[in-house]
Amino acid sequence: MKIKFVLPILFFLFSLNCAAFDPGYTTARGSVFENYTMNKDVSSSTDIGAKTGSACVYNIFGAFTVGNGGVREASLKGDIKKVKAVDYSVSSFFSIYARLCTVARGD
């Protein structure tokens, strides 16, 4: 009888981070909701440019991942010729939906 209750709970706990992205370094992880932006690369100058472009990858239920989240795609969308800084933006909700965006900044 107890097995009927334990298995669904274990399955739920196991699946909490199925639809999640890791931008390449350790961040605080939220099991229910995540929404943060982290800096990846910055030029040596303090000027990061006037233009911004973003490119995103989407994940549904940890099973389907689609999109182009590359720096080149982000720079094309922002009409950026010279990339000066790159950020990552992560959003996720339970194991249902996750989004990882590469944000390129420059001129």
Secondary structure, 3 states (H helix, E strand, C coil): CHHHHHHHHHHHHHHCCCCCCCCCCCCCCCCCEEEEEEEEEECCCCCCCCEEEEEEEEEECCCEEEECCCHHHHHHHCCCCCEEEEEEEEEEECCCEEEEEEEEEEC
